Amino acid sequence: MNRLTRSWAASFQRIAERALGKETGAKLWRKYQSAFPSGYQALVSPRYALKDSLHLERLTTPNNQSISLLKPYQETAHYRLHFYSQQERFLDDYIPVLENMHLRVMDQVQFPVTVDGVTQFIRSFTIKTA
């Protein structure tokens, strides 16, 4: 594990323990500490990783899905829209829905996250109003 990854993991642990309490935060950290791929860690701060892990925790069956909307910085005109699922979804599943909502997709990325042998997916879009 390189220094940057250790630093990200340590920050994730501190944030989880602060937000959820020492015992619950440590339990969540142990579960997810090696689940997020390095590409995810390079793009997503530990603070948002905590939010993502809590959404993934809600996916109890393959048909469950979750969604979150984030505004990373007040001075930016775009938002981050995350879809969480245990099923891999493709871009053409999302684009018509987002266009119907008058949203323009500026960027997108999908991250597989494997926890306890189950792979879940985070599909993240950078969006703004069309």
N, C-alpha and C positions, 0 to 999 in steps of 0.2 A: 504494500500500500504506500503510495507516494505521499509527500508532505501535504500537497494540496487536498488530496482525498481525505487524509487524516484530519486536516483542519475542517473540511466540510462536515465530515462525520461527527467530529467533536462539537461543532456548532449546532448540528441537528440534535444531538443528544441534549445539550444545554437548553435549547429552545423547547424541546419536548418536555423535559423535566420541569422547566419553569412554567409552561402553559398547563400541563396536566398533573403536576405533582411529581415528586421524585420517583415513587414506585411505578405509577402508571406510565410516566414518561420514559423511564428506563426500560420498561417492558416493550413499549412501542418501538423504542430505538433498537433494542436487540432484534426485534422482528424485521425491521426495515433497514438496518445498518448496511447491509451488503446488497439490498434489493434494487436500489436505484443505480442504473448504469452510469458510467463516467460521462457520457454525453449529456445525460440529464443533470448531473451535478455541475457540469460546466455552464449550463444555461439557467438553472433554477436555484434560487437561494434556499438555504435550509429552512427559513421561515415559511416559504411557500411549499417546501417539501413536507412540512408538518401538515399543512392543510390538505395536500394531495394524499398523504398517508391516511388521514382521517376519512377522506372520501372513499378511498380504497377499502377501508375497514367496513364500510357500509355495504359493500358488494358481497352479499351472502349467497347468492345463487347466480348461475350463468346469465339469467335474464335481467338481473338488476343492473341499473345504470344510474349514474349520478352526474351532476353538472355543477360547475362553479364559474363565476365571472369575477375577474380581478382587474383592478385598475392599478398597475404597478407604480406609477408615479403621477402625481397630480398635474404636473406640467405637460404630460403627453396626451395626445388626442385619441390614443387607441387603448383597447382593453385586451386582456387575455381571457379566452373562453376555453375551459377544460371540460372534456367529456371523459368519463371513467366507465370502463366496461370490462367484463371478463371475456368478451368476444372481440376479436380483431375486427375493426370496421375500416372501410375504405373511404377515401376522400369523396367519391361520388355519392356516398350515403349522406354526407353532411352539406355539401355545397347547395343543393336545391333548398334545403330548409333555411340555411343562413341567408340565401338570396331572398327568400320569401319574407324574411324578417328585416329586409333592407340593410343587410350587413355586408360589408366588403371584406374579404379575407386577404390579408396582406402577407401572411406567413403561416405555416403550419408544420407541426412535427408530431410524431407519435413515439411514445416510449413504452416498451414492454417492461413490466415490473413483476418479477417472480418472487412470491412469498409462500413458504410452506408447500412448494411444488405446484402452486397454482399461478399461472401467468395472467396478469391483468394488464389493461392498456390505458394509458393516458394519452388522449389526442388533444393537443394544445393548438389553438388558433390565435393569431394576432388579428384583431378585427377593429373596424371602425364603421361608422354609419355611412351608407352609400350616398 
